[in-house]
Amino acid sequence: MFSRRSFVLGAPGFGALALAGCAADLMPSPTDDLARPRRPATRTRAVPDYRATYAAYPGEKFPVPAVDYGAIDPRFLRQTVDYPWREPVGSIVIDPGSHHLYFVEAPGEATRYGVGVGKEGFGWSGAARVNMKRDWPDWIPPREMIERDPAIRAQLQPTARGMGVPGGPTSPLGARAMYLFGEGRDLGYRIHGTLEPLTVGSNVSSGCIRMINQDIVHLYTRAALGTPVTVLA
């Protein structure tokens, strides 16, 4: 059973379609940073060579620029950590309170990534599955989002799915997106890349989970269709 905040529950017609463009709200809103419980800190087992990890990615359809990882809190950089909880290997667990996403690699071990999560009024929790994956996806903002921010209209152009921003270096969904389904439908939430890596670690989106482009590409190769996703309360 999903638990959305009262703003989402109370907004007429504000369902999966309305949340499909959740990457548009780009300014951090840390007002509820400490409002949600978080899992205890886990012991770091290993960290990659960040110069290589967050370097520009070759071989992509569009440029993936290098990330100034030194400007990001080290807690939100990719690392291998202990994972003492019971979720199965191959699953994704998101802890909005600590701004972390875990991919369970083996019993007792996970890759942990920093993420940006829903700002005040857009948080949610529950169980889902990855039902669709796209690289360099088009971004199609819903009508409700455009009504909240009419300036979005200036960014839009025709795409195969309607008026939006074509996949590429200007798309707010970044290099990859994984689409979350539950309760027999598209929930409208995505795990996706971002144009603004420095917003990772913030309460910043309209419910989607945003990651550094290099991190979403890494996760995308590991998480198969059908991967279970748990978003903690």
Beta strands, then each sheet from edge to edge (+ up, - down):
strand 1: 3-4
strand 2: 44-46
strand 3: 79-82
strand 4: 92-95
strand 5: 100-106
strand 6: 109-114
strand 7: 117-118
strand 8: 124-135
strand 9: 157-159
strand 10: 162-164
strand 11: 176-182
strand 12: 185-192
strand 13: 203-205
strand 14: 209-210
strand 15: 228-231
sheet 1: 1+ 8- 11+ 12- 14-
sheet 2: 1+ 8- 15+ 4+ 5- 6+ 3- 2+
sheet 3: 7+ 13+
sheet 4: 9+ 10-
end
